């Protein structure tokens, strides 16, 4: 599966305007009635990268297992050799990477 950045032909540090321009260029070049598969690929890529929040969500959840393991090792608090995963930890993680807290553990 291709990266949405590759599909749209943009760098990974592209801003919202660059993403939108690449999407519009792709839609114009590959109209749905003539190129339905390519159009769908461009549409899906844009949906994953449309806003900064979407790009953060993509980066968090579409990384390799090795990268996710590294992220977990950095984020998990170590206390006496055991991982301590608290509500505060998860709320902070969700707020930072997803932009909202969907967990309500009260």
N, C-alpha and C positions, 0 to 999 in steps of 0.2 A: 504494500500500500504506500502510495506517495505521500510525502509531507504536504500539508496545505500550502506551505510557503513555496514549495517546488511547483505545485499546481498553478499557483497564481504568479509565479516568477518574481517573487519579492524576497528581500533579505529578512532574516528573523527579527531584526530590530525595527521593522517598518512601523510607521505610525498609522492611525486610523485613516487618514486621507490617502495614503499610499495603498493601503489594503483596498479601500473602496474604488480607487482609480483602476487598480489591477483587475478587480472584479468586473467593473463596467467594460473595460477593454476586452476581457475574456468573453463576456456575454455578447458583446457586439461581434466578436470574431467567430463565435460558435453559437449561433442561434439554436434554440431547442428543437425547432422543426427540422433542421438539417443535421444537427449533431447532438442528438439527445443524451448520449452517454457522456460526452465531453462537457456539455452544458451542466449536467447533473454533478459531475466531478468539480467543476468550478463553483457551482452553487454551494455544495457541501463544504468546500474549502473556505469559502467566504463566511459561512455560518460559524465555522470554528474560530475564525480570526476577526470577525467584524468589529469588536470593541476590545479595549485593553483587558477588560474582565474576561472576555471569551478567550483571549490569547493566554492569559494566566491559567485559566482552567485547562486549556489544551496542554500547556507546558507541564502542569502538575499531573494530569491523568494520562498523558500519552507519552510517557518516558519509558525507557527500557527498564527491565527488572533491576539491573545493576545501578542505574541512576536513581530509581526509587529507593533502593536499599541505602544508597549514600545519603539521600534526603532524610530518610528515617533516622539514620545514625546521627545526623546533625541535629535533628529536631527533638529526638527523645531525650528526656532528662535522665541521667544516670544517678541512682542513689544506691550506694553499697552494692554496685554491680547488677542491680535489678532495674529494669525500666519502670519508670513511674509515669503512667499516662493518666492525666487528670482532666476533669471537665474544662478547666482553664486552658490546658494545653490544646484540646480539640477546638474549643471556641476560638482561640487565637489562630490556630492553623486554618480553620475555615474562613475566618475574617480576612486573613492575609492573602490566601490564594484564591478564594472563591468570591470574596467580597460581601459575604453575608454569613450569618450563623443560622444554619438550618437545624442544628441540634438544640433541643431544649430539654435538658436533663433535670429540670426542677420537678 
